[in-house]
């Protein structure tokens, strides 16, 4: 019996916070592989038409084909806005097509948010979004279809993933704190263009409640559908194991 690391393959659009993933893999000392393929981008814009193009079947299929060489155990479309803009059924269709073509379980960051919230037993959350308000509202709607009630949400109105990728630790913590709400059981911070994986405990310490970030739930969902362990230190309450 071998103890080979689980390999979660990532389809990641463009360049912004992709260094979050190898930094995590390094911290976990080889117990998790996170090979990443950059999917093509037409226009870097948090605008609905641009996001629909970003998550198009052709772009994802081409990326998944290149990712196959890494022999992933699961495949994640590591993009929140490029999945929830398609709505609940459209987001499901995206990953079903990847799974069918590659013969591997597949999911996306938007779906991962719903699954992670359910895993923690969350029903009422706040959303701290980097997107413009019209795009953030679509994420709120997506969560609602997944039976996650959003009691408060706010948006930072940042138009490009490149700009989101420049946000530092204090910026991300402030965004989450600013959009927390007393009735929220957790704060959700979408956008895989935002760094977060090395700051998860800091975020939860600042808010005193679970915080789910895009890159965090992406890794968690990839491990979950691959059958990997979900008990990892330093990655927030989501990864705290069954006795969380």
C-alpha positions, 0 to 999 in steps of 0.5 A: 500500500502506498501513501501517494499524495492526492492530486487535485488538478486546477483549471485556473483562469489567467494570472492573479493569485495562482501562487496561493496553491503551490505555497500551500502544497509546499507548506503541506510538505508533499502530502498534496499535489495541486498541478495547475493549468491556466485556462485562456482568457478573452478579457479580464473583467468582472462583467457578465458577458466576459465571465460567460466567455471565460467559462465557455465549454471550449476554454475549459475543454482545452485546459482540461485536456492539458491538465490530463498529463498531470494525472489528477485524481479530481479536477476543479474549475478554480473560478467562482464568477466563471461558474456561478454566472451560468446559474445552478444548472449551467454550473453543474453542466460545466463540470459534468462535461469535464468529468465525462471527457476526462473520466475524473470527478470534477467540480467548481468553486461555486459548487464548492462553496455550497458543499462546504457551507452544508458540510459545516451546517451553515444556513445563514451567511454573509458574503464579502465580494470583490466583484461589482455589485451586479456580479456579486448579486448573482453569487448571492442568488446561486447560494440561495438556490443551494439553500444558503441564506445570505443575511448580508452582502457587500462588494468591493467593486473591483473590475479585474482579477489582476487587481484583486490579486494585489490585495494583501493580508490586511486588505482581505481581512478588512473586506471580510470584517467589513461585510460580516453580520451578527446573524451570519454564521460564517463569512464567504469570500468568493474570487479565486483571484484573491490570495487567502490560503496562508491567512485562513486562521488569521481571518477566522481569528479576526471574525470569531467564526468560520470564513470560507474563501474561494481558494480554500473551498476549491482545494477542499472540494477537490480533495472531497471528490477525490476521496482524500482526507479533509483534516488539515491544520491551518486551513480554517474550521472547514478543514478541522475534521469531524470534531470541528 
